[in-house]
Amino acid sequence: MAGRIPRDFIDNLLSRIDIVDVIGERVPLKKSGSNYTACCPFHNEKTPSFTVSQTKQFYHCFGCQANGTAISFLMNYDQLHFIDAVEQLAESVGLEVPREGGHDAAQDKRKPLYEVMERCARYYSDTLRKSPEAIAYLKRRGLSGETAKTFGLGYAPPGWTHLQSATGASNDQLLSLGMQIRHEEGRIYDRFRERIMFPIRDRRGRIIGFGGRILDNGEPKYLNSPETTLFHKGEELYALYEARKAAVSEQRILIVEGYMDVIALWQHGVRNAVATLGTATTPSHIETLFRTVPELVFCFDGDRAGRDAAWRALRATLPALRDGRDAHFAFLSDGEDPDSLISGQGKAAFDAFIRSALPVTDFMIERLSEGLDLSGVGGKARLAKEAKPLIETMPEGIYRQLTIRQIETLIGARLDVAAAREETPPPAPAPHAPTGPATPAKPGTGTQRRRAEKSESLLLRRAATLVLQIPAVIANYDESRHAPVADTDGAALLLDLIKQVRGNPQISTAALLEHFRESPVFKGLSKLASAPLLPDNHEMDADAAAEEFINILRKLRLLAERNRTGPVPESHRRGLLGIGGRRLRPPEER
């Protein structure tokens, strides 16, 4: 099994890329002094408060406090996992991502398969342009050429064996990707024929499968790629890659049932819609969507099949409804779908329809109440019995409490629901005990001690901020004369920061932060990295910063000398970032 990505590779990668280029490809940036500014992509605002520092390779929003490195930006904006973000950045500068203990063999095998899928998509797209019949179908559905291009639509022509010669891929590759089928007699033929082709992309925009829609009224109307090394339909959603930016802006995603619904909504200006891929909504789908936005709106047909699909989606959603998340259900009239509604009545009518969606708890109660007489004791008791196991799947929190209260009001009795099962967090490590023999109690008043403790904490915080934002401040650091006494987590953290910079003197703020991504202090350090060094956010001269840094270390050593007459209080031992007294692990143990 492949190991983790080496730390020195992350440092090298961040030294090769420019965060201004990474963010500038997604958000229009404007030069402002030594930094770049924009309206924040993570919350709605009219006046730009989002800044990008080329020197620090770090971004920060003064409005919503979002901040981080180029890796953090891709994780939050493109909704990528850490490894995917690193791989995407590495790909942009032509680097292969190594692994400790060897290469990622699985990734090495997948890479050429992604290339084959891209060649298949190009072939289908080229074929569409040459097919009057396919073009006429899309025009009848009201789609423009621009929309077809946005979604990479294509056409699989009649015939049985086009793909191999068109793509140059081997039969083994095409078979493993589900693009070809082996007949029981041994004959190999193309899976998709005479269909409009819809490329399915993953969160990084790579094509992992296809959906095909037949032109006439034959069956099956839609045909999807099968499960493959690249494609797992229980985890992927159609058009999430295309819808992500609008969804983040609106803080809401619509889930509809078909490819054409998504595309029709897009063309009419509703660009935050996705579709499941011929399967029921799964918990994996729900978690993927909630990592992107806090609110989901399911849009299903109003017939029995549509309501059954919605019920399955509700059951998958309830365990994910932590506080801050929400879900609604909208049901279309008989014979209506999102495509026909927005095409026939316009965007305003569709928006009004979505605003009328049922809250998830209302839909749950409505469904459970079907056939029950809630005016009598029996009906109320039956509702309570059916609701309890569903509520017990919900996580603890206000949302769960309000759901219970809503049902209790309806039945007029207390609902005895078991506590939600939560993962028990591991016990916190024991506080780092001071080294050396015990010392007598420190003299002086309690006020004097508190002042000394506060002074040391502020000095540690300022020193860490200087190292993070201007790593070159340690140029004149002499361990024998300047190293702070590491008897608090705050001092140990400062020494850790200094150690990282001494090992890589050219390190940027971003790369330094990435060394602590898995540490409990990562968020705290991110805040220090964006804290103003001078009033009114004026730039600080590097020489002045270095001089201040050494003076701080001298003061810390002086305070340590004075404190030797008494133990360090436990409240102070918790350090400058409030990390609960935990002893910081050195980088090699993280």
C-alpha positions as CSV (number, residue, x, y, z in Angstrom):
1,M,0.0,0.0,0.0
2,A,1.4,3.4,-0.9
3,G,2.5,5.7,1.9
4,R,1.9,9.4,2.5
5,I,3.0,12.2,0.4
6,P,6.5,13.3,1.6
7,R,6.7,16.6,3.4
8,D,9.6,17.9,1.3
9,F,7.5,17.3,-1.8
10,I,4.8,19.6,-0.5
11,D,7.4,22.2,0.2
12,N,8.9,21.8,-3.3
13,L,5.4,21.9,-4.9
14,L,4.4,25.1,-3.1
15,S,7.7,26.8,-4.1
16,R,6.9,26.1,-7.8
17,I,3.3,27.2,-8.0
18,D,2.0,30.8,-7.5
19,I,-1.2,31.1,-5.5
20,V,-2.1,34.2,-7.5
21,D,-2.2,32.0,-10.7
22,V,-4.2,29.3,-8.9
23,I,-6.8,31.6,-7.5
24,G,-6.7,33.9,-10.6
25,E,-7.9,31.0,-12.8
26,R,-11.1,30.8,-10.7
27,V,-11.6,34.3,-9.3
28,P,-10.9,37.7,-11.0
29,L,-8.1,39.3,-9.0
30,K,-7.1,43.0,-9.0
31,K,-3.7,44.3,-8.0
32,S,-3.8,46.4,-4.9
33,G,-0.4,47.5,-3.6
34,S,1.7,44.4,-2.9
35,N,-1.4,42.1,-2.7
36,Y,-4.3,41.1,-4.9
37,T,-7.9,41.6,-4.0
38,A,-11.3,40.3,-5.1
39,C,-14.9,39.8,-3.8
40,C,-14.7,36.7,-1.7
41,P,-15.7,33.4,-3.4
42,F,-16.8,31.9,-0.1
43,H,-19.5,34.4,0.8
44,N,-21.6,37.1,-0.9
45,E,-20.2,40.6,-0.7
46,K,-20.2,43.8,-2.8
47,T,-17.0,45.3,-1.5
48,P,-13.8,43.2,-2.0
49,S,-12.4,41.9,1.3
50,F,-10.6,38.9,-0.1
51,T,-6.8,39.4,-0.3
52,V,-4.1,37.2,-1.8
53,S,-0.5,37.7,-0.8
54,Q,2.1,36.7,-3.4
55,T,4.9,37.0,-0.8
56,K,3.2,34.7,1.7
57,Q,1.5,32.5,-0.9
58,F,-1.5,32.9,1.4
59,Y,-5.1,34.1,1.0
60,H,-7.4,35.7,3.6
61,C,-10.9,37.2,3.7
62,F,-11.5,39.9,6.2
63,G,-15.2,39.3,5.9
64,C,-15.8,35.6,6.5
65,Q,-12.2,34.9,7.8
66,A,-11.6,32.2,5.2
67,N,-7.8,31.8,4.8
68,G,-5.2,29.3,3.7
69,T,-2.7,28.1,1.1
70,A,-3.1,27.2,-2.5
71,I,-3.9,23.6,-1.3
72,S,-6.6,24.9,1.1
73,F,-8.1,27.0,-1.7
74,L,-8.6,24.1,-4.0
75,M,-10.0,22.0,-1.1
76,N,-12.5,24.7,-0.3
77,Y,-13.3,26.2,-3.7
78,D,-13.1,23.0,-5.9
79,Q,-14.3,20.8,-3.0
80,L,-11.3,18.4,-3.4
81,H,-9.8,16.1,-0.8
82,F,-6.2,17.0,0.3
83,I,-4.6,14.4,-2.0
84,D,-6.6,15.4,-5.0
85,A,-5.7,19.1,-4.4
86,V,-2.0,18.2,-4.2
87,E,-2.2,16.1,-7.3
88,Q,-4.0,18.8,-9.3
89,L,-1.4,21.4,-8.3
90,A,1.4,18.9,-9.1
91,E,-0.1,18.2,-12.5
92,S,-0.2,21.9,-13.3
93,V,3.6,22.1,-13.0
94,G,4.4,18.7,-14.5
95,L,5.3,16.9,-11.2
96,E,4.6,13.3,-10.3
97,V,3.3,12.9,-6.7
98,P,5.6,10.5,-4.9
99,R,4.6,8.4,-1.9
100,E,6.6,7.3,1.1
101,G,7.4,3.7,0.8
102,G,6.8,3.6,-3.0
103,H,4.6,4.9,-5.8
104,D,0.9,4.7,-5.7
105,A,0.5,1.8,-8.1
106,A,-3.3,2.2,-8.3
107,Q,-2.9,5.8,-9.4
108,D,-0.3,4.8,-11.9
109,K,-2.8,2.3,-13.5
110,R,-5.6,4.9,-13.5
111,K,-3.8,7.7,-15.2
112,P,-3.8,6.2,-18.7
113,L,-7.5,5.3,-18.2
114,Y,-8.4,8.9,-17.7
115,E,-6.6,9.7,-20.9
116,V,-8.6,7.1,-22.8
117,M,-11.9,8.5,-21.4
118,E,-10.8,12.0,-22.7
119,R,-10.2,10.6,-26.1
120,C,-13.6,8.9,-26.1
121,A,-15.2,12.2,-25.2
122,R,-13.4,14.0,-28.0
123,Y,-14.5,11.3,-30.5
124,Y,-18.2,11.7,-29.4
125,S,-18.0,15.5,-29.6
126,D,-16.5,15.4,-33.1
127,T,-19.2,12.9,-34.2
128,L,-22.0,15.2,-32.8
129,R,-20.9,18.0,-35.1
130,K,-21.2,15.7,-38.1
131,S,-24.6,14.3,-37.2
132,P,-27.6,16.4,-38.4
133,E,-29.9,14.0,-36.7
134,A,-28.3,14.4,-33.3
135,I,-28.0,18.2,-33.6
136,A,-31.7,18.4,-34.6
137,Y,-32.6,16.4,-31.4
138,L,-30.7,18.8,-29.2
139,K,-32.4,21.8,-30.9
140,R,-35.8,20.3,-30.4
141,R,-34.9,20.0,-26.7
142,G,-34.1,23.7,-26.8
143,L,-30.3,23.4,-26.1
144,S,-27.9,25.9,-27.5
145,G,-24.4,25.1,-28.9
146,E,-22.9,26.9,-26.0
147,T,-24.7,24.7,-23.5
148,A,-23.7,21.6,-25.4
149,K,-20.1,22.7,-25.3
150,T,-20.2,23.5,-21.6
151,F,-21.3,19.9,-20.8
152,G,-19.2,18.3,-23.5
153,L,-22.2,16.6,-25.1
154,G,-21.4,14.2,-27.9
155,Y,-23.0,11.5,-30.1
156,A,-22.3,7.8,-30.4
157,P,-23.1,6.8,-34.0
158,P,-24.6,3.6,-35.3
159,G,-22.2,0.7,-35.6
160,W,-20.5,-1.8,-33.4
161,T,-16.7,-1.2,-33.4
162,H,-15.8,2.5,-33.8
163,L,-14.1,3.3,-30.5
164,Q,-10.9,1.3,-30.7
165,S,-9.9,2.8,-34.1
166,A,-11.1,6.3,-33.1
167,T,-9.2,6.4,-29.8
168,G,-6.2,4.2,-30.3
169,A,-7.1,2.4,-27.0
170,S,-6.7,-1.3,-26.5
171,N,-9.7,-3.6,-26.1
172,D,-8.5,-4.4,-22.6
173,Q,-8.6,-0.7,-21.7
174,L,-12.0,-0.1,-23.3
175,L,-13.5,-3.2,-21.7
176,S,-12.2,-2.3,-18.2
177,L,-13.8,1.2,-18.6
178,G,-17.1,-0.3,-19.7
179,M,-16.9,1.4,-23.1
180,Q,-17.0,-2.0,-24.8
181,I,-18.8,-5.3,-24.0
182,R,-17.5,-8.8,-24.7
183,H,-20.3,-11.0,-26.1
184,E,-20.6,-14.5,-24.6
185,E,-19.4,-15.8,-27.9
186,G,-16.2,-13.7,-27.5
187,R,-17.1,-10.9,-29.9
188,I,-16.3,-7.4,-28.6
189,Y,-18.5,-4.4,-29.5
190,D,-19.1,-0.7,-28.4
191,R,-21.5,-0.3,-25.5
192,F,-23.0,3.0,-26.7
193,R,-24.6,3.3,-30.1
194,E,-27.0,5.9,-31.6
195,R,-27.2,7.9,-28.3
196,I,-26.6,11.5,-27.2
197,M,-23.5,11.2,-24.9
198,F,-23.2,12.9,-21.6
199,P,-19.6,12.8,-20.1
200,I,-19.6,12.3,-16.3
201,R,-16.8,14.1,-14.5
202,D,-15.4,13.7,-11.0
203,R,-14.7,16.6,-8.6
204,R,-11.4,17.3,-10.5
205,G,-13.2,17.5,-13.8
206,R,-11.8,14.2,-15.1
207,I,-14.1,12.1,-17.2
208,I,-14.9,8.9,-15.4
209,G,-18.0,7.6,-17.2
210,F,-20.8,8.4,-19.7
211,G,-24.5,8.5,-19.8
212,G,-26.2,7.9,-23.2
213,R,-29.7,9.0,-24.2
214,I,-31.4,7.2,-27.1
215,L,-32.8,9.5,-29.9
216,D,-36.0,7.7,-30.4
217,N,-38.4,6.1,-28.0
218,G,-36.6,2.8,-27.6
219,E,-35.5,1.2,-24.4
220,P,-33.5,1.7,-22.3
221,K,-34.0,5.5,-22.7
222,Y,-30.8,6.1,-20.7
223,L,-27.8,3.9,-20.5
224,N,-25.0,4.6,-18.0
225,S,-21.4,3.3,-17.7
226,P,-21.1,0.3,-15.4
227,E,-19.1,0.3,-12.3
228,T,-15.4,0.5,-13.1
229,T,-12.0,1.4,-11.6
230,L,-12.8,5.1,-12.2
231,F,-16.6,5.2,-11.9
232,H,-18.7,4.4,-8.8
233,K,-22.2,5.7,-9.4
234,G,-23.1,5.5,-5.7
235,E,-20.5,8.1,-5.0
236,E,-20.6,10.4,-8.0
237,L,-23.2,13.0,-9.1
238,Y,-23.8,14.3,-12.6
239,A,-22.6,18.0,-13.2
240,L,-21.3,18.5,-9.6
241,Y,-18.1,19.7,-11.3
242,E,-20.0,22.3,-13.4
243,A,-22.5,23.3,-10.7
244,R,-20.0,23.7,-7.8
245,K,-19.2,27.4,-8.2
246,A,-22.8,28.5,-8.4
247,A,-23.8,26.2,-5.6
248,V,-21.1,27.6,-3.3
249,S,-22.3,31.1,-4.2
250,E,-25.9,30.3,-3.5
251,Q,-25.1,28.0,-0.5
252,R,-27.6,25.5,-2.0
253,I,-27.7,22.5,-4.4
254,L,-30.7,21.2,-6.3
255,I,-30.9,17.4,-6.8
256,V,-32.9,16.4,-9.8
257,E,-33.4,13.0,-11.5
258,G,-32.0,13.4,-15.1
259,Y,-29.2,14.7,-17.2
260,M,-31.5,16.8,-19.4
261,D,-33.1,18.4,-16.3
262,V,-29.7,19.6,-15.1
263,I,-28.8,20.9,-18.6
264,A,-32.2,22.6,-19.2
265,L,-32.0,24.3,-15.8
266,W,-28.4,25.5,-16.6
267,Q,-29.5,27.0,-19.9
268,H,-32.3,29.0,-18.1
269,G,-29.9,30.3,-15.5
270,V,-30.3,27.8,-12.7
271,R,-26.7,26.5,-12.4
272,N,-26.6,24.8,-9.0
273,A,-28.4,21.5,-10.0
274,V,-26.9,18.0,-10.1
275,A,-28.4,14.6,-10.8
276,T,-27.9,11.1,-9.4
277,L,-26.7,8.6,-11.9
278,G,-29.5,6.1,-12.4
279,T,-29.4,5.0,-8.7
280,A,-31.0,6.0,-5.4
281,T,-29.5,8.8,-3.4
282,T,-26.8,7.4,-1.1
283,P,-25.3,8.6,2.1
284,S,-22.1,9.1,0.2
285,H,-23.9,11.5,-2.2
286,I,-25.3,13.3,0.8
287,E,-22.0,13.8,2.5
288,T,-20.4,15.0,-0.8
289,L,-23.1,17.6,-1.2
290,F,-23.1,18.8,2.4
291,R,-19.3,19.3,2.2
292,T,-20.1,21.7,-0.6
293,V,-23.2,23.6,0.7
294,P,-25.3,23.7,3.8
295,E,-28.7,23.2,2.1
296,L,-30.0,20.6,-0.3
297,V,-33.3,20.7,-2.2
298,F,-34.5,17.5,-3.8
299,C,-36.8,17.9,-6.8
300,F,-38.7,14.7,-7.7
301,D,-41.7,13.7,-9.7
302,G,-45.0,13.9,-7.7
303,D,-46.1,10.4,-8.6
304,R,-45.6,7.3,-6.4
305,A,-42.2,6.4,-7.9
306,G,-41.0,10.0,-7.3
307,R,-42.2,10.0,-3.7
308,D,-40.6,6.6,-3.0
309,A,-37.3,7.9,-4.4
310,A,-37.7,11.0,-2.2
311,W,-38.3,8.8,0.8
312,R,-35.1,6.9,0.1
313,A,-33.3,10.2,-0.2
314,L,-34.7,11.4,3.2
315,R,-33.5,8.2,5.0
316,A,-30.0,8.8,3.5
317,T,-30.2,12.5,4.6
318,L,-31.3,12.3,8.2
319,P,-28.0,10.9,9.6
320,A,-26.2,13.9,8.0
321,L,-28.4,16.6,9.4
322,R,-26.0,18.2,11.9
323,D,-26.8,21.7,13.0
324,G,-26.1,24.2,10.3
325,R,-27.4,21.8,7.6
326,D,-30.9,21.6,6.1
327,A,-32.8,19.8,3.4
328,H,-36.1,20.3,1.5
329,F,-38.3,18.3,-0.9
330,A,-40.1,19.7,-3.9
331,F,-42.6,17.6,-5.8
332,L,-43.6,18.3,-9.4
333,S,-47.1,18.0,-10.8
334,D,-48.0,14.8,-12.8
335,G,-46.4,14.8,-16.2
336,E,-44.1,17.7,-15.3
337,D,-40.3,17.6,-14.9
338,P,-37.8,20.4,-14.2
339,D,-37.0,20.7,-17.9
340,S,-40.7,21.2,-18.9
341,L,-41.4,23.5,-16.0
342,I,-38.6,25.9,-16.6
343,S,-38.9,25.8,-20.4
344,G,-42.7,26.3,-20.3
345,Q,-43.1,28.8,-17.4
346,G,-39.7,30.4,-17.0
347,K,-37.1,30.8,-14.3
348,A,-39.3,32.9,-12.0
349,A,-41.9,30.2,-11.9
350,F,-39.3,27.6,-11.2
351,D,-37.7,29.6,-8.4
352,A,-41.1,30.0,-6.8
353,F,-41.6,26.3,-7.0
354,I,-38.3,25.6,-5.2
355,R,-39.2,28.2,-2.5
356,S,-42.3,26.2,-1.8
357,A,-40.4,23.0,-1.1
358,L,-41.3,21.0,2.1
359,P,-38.8,21.0,5.0
360,V,-37.4,17.5,5.5
361,T,-39.3,17.0,8.8
362,D,-42.6,18.1,7.2
363,F,-42.1,15.5,4.5
364,M,-41.2,12.9,7.0
365,I,-44.3,13.5,9.0
366,E,-46.5,13.7,5.9
367,R,-45.2,10.4,4.7
368,L,-45.5,8.6,8.1
369,S,-49.0,10.0,8.6
370,E,-50.4,8.5,5.3
371,G,-53.5,6.4,6.2
372,L,-53.4,7.4,9.9
373,D,-56.1,9.1,11.9
374,L,-54.2,11.6,13.9
375,S,-57.3,12.7,15.8
376,G,-57.3,9.5,17.7
377,V,-54.8,7.9,20.2
378,G,-54.1,4.9,17.9
379,G,-53.0,7.1,15.0
380,K,-50.7,9.3,17.1
381,A,-49.1,6.2,18.8
382,R,-48.5,4.7,15.4
383,L,-46.9,7.9,14.1
384,A,-44.6,8.0,17.2
385,K,-43.6,4.4,16.7
386,E,-42.7,4.9,13.0
387,A,-40.9,8.2,13.7
388,K,-38.6,7.1,16.6
389,P,-36.2,4.9,14.6
390,L,-35.8,7.6,12.0
391,I,-35.1,10.3,14.5
392,E,-32.6,8.0,16.3
393,T,-30.5,8.1,13.1
394,M,-30.1,11.9,13.4
395,P,-27.0,13.3,15.1
396,E,-27.4,15.1,18.5
397,G,-28.1,18.8,18.2
398,I,-30.7,21.5,17.9
399,Y,-32.1,20.1,14.6
400,R,-32.8,16.8,16.2
401,Q,-34.3,18.4,19.3
402,L,-36.6,20.6,17.2
403,T,-37.7,17.6,15.1
404,I,-38.6,15.7,18.3
405,R,-40.5,18.8,19.6
406,Q,-42.5,19.1,16.4
407,I,-43.7,15.5,16.6
408,E,-44.4,15.8,20.3
409,T,-46.6,18.8,19.6
410,L,-48.5,16.9,17.0
411,I,-49.1,13.8,19.1
412,G,-49.6,15.7,22.4
413,A,-47.2,13.4,24.3
414,R,-43.5,13.0,25.1
415,L,-41.5,11.1,22.5
416,D,-39.0,8.8,24.1
417,V,-36.1,8.7,21.7
418,A,-32.8,7.0,22.3
419,A,-29.7,9.1,22.2
420,A,-27.9,9.3,18.8
421,R,-24.9,7.1,18.5
422,E,-21.9,9.3,18.3
423,E,-18.2,8.3,17.9
424,T,-16.4,8.7,21.2
425,P,-13.4,11.0,20.7
426,P,-10.1,9.7,21.9
427,P,-9.0,11.0,25.3
428,A,-6.8,14.1,25.2
429,P,-3.1,13.4,25.8
430,A,-1.8,14.3,29.2
431,P,-0.4,17.8,29.6
432,H,3.3,18.2,29.0
433,A,4.8,18.2,32.4
434,P,7.7,20.6,33.1
435,T,11.2,19.1,33.1
436,G,13.6,19.4,36.0
437,P,13.2,19.2,39.8
438,A,10.3,20.7,41.6
439,T,10.8,24.3,42.7
440,P,9.3,26.2,45.6
441,A,6.2,28.4,45.1
442,K,6.8,31.6,43.2
443,P,6.6,34.7,45.4
444,G,4.6,37.8,44.6
445,T,0.9,38.5,44.4
446,G,-1.6,36.6,42.3
447,T,-1.9,39.7,40.1
448,Q,1.8,39.9,39.5
449,R,1.8,36.2,38.5
450,R,-1.1,36.7,36.1
451,R,0.6,39.7,34.5
452,A,3.8,37.7,34.0
453,E,1.8,34.8,32.5
454,K,-0.1,37.1,30.1
455,S,3.1,38.9,29.1
456,E,4.8,35.6,28.2
457,S,1.7,34.4,26.3
458,L,1.5,37.6,24.2
459,L,5.3,37.5,23.5
460,L,5.0,33.9,22.3
461,R,2.0,34.7,20.1
462,R,3.8,37.7,18.5
463,A,7.0,35.7,17.9
464,A,5.0,32.9,16.2
465,T,3.2,35.4,14.1
466,L,6.5,37.0,12.9
467,V,8.0,33.6,12.0
468,L,4.9,32.6,10.1
469,Q,4.6,35.8,8.1
470,I,8.3,36.6,7.6
471,P,10.2,33.3,8.0
472,A,13.5,35.2,7.4
473,V,13.3,36.7,10.9
474,I,15.2,33.8,12.2
475,A,18.3,34.7,10.2
476,N,20.1,36.0,13.4
477,Y,18.7,33.3,15.7
478,D,21.3,31.6,17.9
479,E,19.9,28.6,19.7
480,S,22.4,28.9,22.6
481,R,21.5,32.5,23.3
482,H,17.9,32.9,22.0
483,A,15.9,29.6,22.3
484,P,12.9,30.0,24.6
485,V,12.5,27.6,27.5
486,A,10.1,24.9,26.1
487,D,8.1,24.3,29.3
488,T,4.8,25.3,27.7
489,D,3.1,24.2,24.6
490,G,3.3,27.7,23.2
491,A,7.1,27.7,23.6
492,A,7.4,24.2,22.1
493,L,5.3,25.3,19.1
494,L,7.5,28.4,18.6
495,L,10.6,26.1,18.6
496,D,8.9,23.8,16.1
497,L,8.3,26.7,13.8
498,I,11.9,27.8,14.1
499,K,13.1,24.3,13.4
500,Q,11.0,24.1,10.2
501,V,12.4,27.4,8.9
502,R,16.0,26.4,9.7
503,G,15.5,23.3,7.7
504,N,14.2,25.3,4.7
505,P,15.3,28.9,4.9
506,Q,13.4,29.8,1.7
507,I,10.1,28.4,3.0
508,S,7.0,30.5,2.4
509,T,4.2,31.2,4.9
510,A,2.0,28.7,3.0
511,A,4.6,25.9,3.0
512,L,5.3,26.5,6.7
513,L,1.6,26.2,7.5
514,E,1.3,23.0,5.6
515,H,3.7,21.3,8.0
516,F,1.0,21.7,10.6
517,R,-2.1,20.7,8.6
518,E,-2.8,17.6,10.7
519,S,-2.0,19.3,14.0
520,P,-4.6,20.6,16.3
521,V,-3.0,24.1,16.1
522,F,-3.4,24.4,12.3
523,K,-6.5,26.7,12.5
524,G,-4.9,28.8,15.2
525,L,-1.7,29.2,13.1
526,S,-3.8,30.1,10.0
527,K,-5.3,33.0,12.0
528,L,-1.8,34.2,13.1
529,A,-0.7,34.0,9.4
530,S,-3.3,36.5,8.5
531,A,-3.1,38.8,11.6
532,P,-1.9,42.4,10.9
533,L,1.7,42.9,11.9
534,L,1.3,46.7,12.1
535,P,-1.7,48.9,12.6
536,D,-3.9,49.5,9.5
537,N,-2.3,46.5,7.8
538,H,0.8,48.4,6.9
539,E,3.7,46.2,5.6
540,M,6.5,45.5,8.1
541,D,10.1,45.8,7.1
542,A,11.9,42.5,7.2
543,D,14.9,43.9,9.1
544,A,12.7,45.5,11.7
545,A,10.7,42.3,12.1
546,A,14.0,40.3,12.6
547,E,15.2,42.8,15.2
548,E,11.8,42.6,17.0
549,F,11.9,38.8,16.9
550,I,15.3,38.6,18.6
551,N,14.2,41.1,21.2
552,I,11.1,39.0,22.0
553,L,13.2,35.9,22.5
554,R,15.5,37.8,24.9
555,K,12.4,38.9,26.9
556,L,11.1,35.4,27.0
557,R,14.4,34.1,28.4
558,L,14.4,36.8,31.0
559,L,10.9,35.9,32.0
560,A,11.9,32.3,32.2
561,E,14.7,33.2,34.6
562,R,12.3,35.1,36.8
563,N,9.8,32.2,36.8
564,R,12.3,29.7,38.0
565,T,11.3,30.5,41.5
566,G,7.9,28.9,41.0
567,P,6.1,26.3,38.8
568,V,4.3,27.3,35.7
569,P,0.5,27.3,36.3
570,E,-1.5,24.7,34.4
571,S,-3.7,27.5,32.9
572,H,-0.6,29.1,31.4
573,R,0.9,25.8,30.3
574,R,-1.8,25.5,27.6
575,G,0.1,27.8,25.4
576,L,-0.7,30.6,23.0
577,L,-3.3,28.9,20.9
578,G,-5.5,27.3,23.5
579,I,-4.7,23.7,22.5
580,G,-5.9,22.2,25.8
581,G,-2.6,21.4,27.4
582,R,-1.7,18.8,24.8
583,R,2.0,18.2,24.2
584,L,2.8,19.0,20.6
585,R,4.1,16.1,18.6
586,P,7.3,16.8,16.6
587,P,6.8,16.8,12.8
588,E,8.4,13.4,12.3
589,E,5.6,11.8,14.5
590,R,2.7,13.6,12.8
